[in-house]
Amino acid sequence: MLSEDLDDDSNERDPFTFRYFNLVNFRSDYSFSDRDERHKFNLFGYMKLPYGVEFSPRIQAHTAQPITDNPLGTGTGAPCSPNNSATRIVNGIDCGRNHLRKDNGFFTFDWRANRPFHFGDRYALIPQMEMFNSFNNKNNVNPLVTPGLFNFDGFLRQGVGDPLEVQLSVKFLF
């Protein structure tokens, strides 16, 4: 999916911070919303393989979300570049709201394989293996646009996303 989410105020869930550039004229704030993800892709499937094996893959991906400031920038380079955008205004130039992208692009390939063993009409023993984030992508989690103490959009998780995980289980149906 290719999409674009624009607004002039992404503060609808944050009653404590005001990030307006001009309280009288919101035109300069009209840009990518805090929730904008330009590309999003989801794919899943279910396959019956030989020897009774059932396989379910899932792929999820999305591009990074926007942000206005980069406090970790070096202050060098062209105005409004990732290295030179510690604030919205650089050398008298208004870079615009949410002109940068966070480092929170996401890709994961998850899958499940199982093989049911049936006993009569009513019973089945199903060993299964599941793997999450199969390629161990870092998938940084940082949806916040304000400090965590003042964030009310429901996304308080920060840091590195879930690592590669494997789960083995056995299910008994009766």
C-alpha positions, 0 to 999 in steps of 0.5 A: 500500500502506498499512502500519505497522511497529512495534517496540520496538528497531530496533537489530538491525544497530547494535551500537554505539548503544543508544537505549532509553529504559528498559532494564528496560521496553521499553513506552515504546519501542514505536512506529514502527520506523526502517524504517516507511513508511506509504504505498508505491506502485509502478506500471509498464506496457508499451505498444505505441503507433502507428508501432511505438513501445514505451513503458514508464512507472514510478512509485514513491512512498513517505512519509517515515520516522520519526525521534525527534529534530530537532536543527535545531528552534528550541525553540519551539512545542508540546512534541513538535512538529517545531520543539520536539523537539531531544530525546525529552524536552521540558519533562518530556514523553516524546514517544516514540520516532520521533514525527517524520518525516524529510524523505525522502518520495520520488516519481519518474516514470521512462519509456523509449521505443524504436522497433525497426527490423528488418532481415531476420529476425535484425537490429534497430536500436533507438534508445531514450530514457530519462528518470529523475525526470522532474519533478526532485523533490528526493527527499532520501536520509536513511535514517540514524538514527545518524551514518554512521560507526556505521550498519550497515543498508546505507544509507550514502547521504545528501543530495539524491537523483538529479536529472532524467536523460536517457539516449539509446542505440542497441542493435543486435540480431544 
